[in-house]
Amino acid sequence: MMVKQFIFITSMFLLGAYSIQAQETLNANDPNSFIFGGDQKSNSLSVDILPIAIVDIEPDPGIGGGGGLPGSMEAGLPASAGGGVPEGLWMNFTHRALNYQPARIYVSTNQPVPAGMTIQVEIISTGTGGNFPKNPRYGKITLGQAEQVIVYDFANGYTGDGVNNGYELSYTIDNPGGVSLPDGFEILYRIQ
């Protein structure tokens, strides 16, 4: 019986010796074990970032206080207040181009300006925030449905948000006949 137990114990010992596998353990508290130990392989990573183009018009916080203009005026909404053109409007933008392709900002209207009325816009100053090349078109632009460049070629950039960031806009409306803008009239800014 002793011989059978000895053979059984010897068999178990030999079988266990052949099935044991060692695995290296990395110590998470020791960065050197990541560099010098383990299965040293590298993987490459490629990330495609989608282009972004956002334009926003920000009002001066003083608008709506004493001028009778709504404080919630935003780009794309019609100017519903009578008797004046808002001052202190700032065009903010964020732009990330595909392959650093240059872009421009265009301005136009979504409907014809009524006969007898002229609407002009111009950039009168450049803000201090953000990180963007300052390439404004100087001088007044007479608005219509045809797009016109208001900011010339730039690559990636952002202006920061709110007043004193981006480009300050000034509108001039000449309306000697007192005609009204049609419902849904909008001034559009587009990056392309």
Helices and strands as residue ranges (DSSP letters): H 2-19, H 32-36, E 52-58, E 89-96, G 98-100, E 103-109, E 118-126, E 141-142, E 148-154, E 157-158, E 167-174, E 187-191
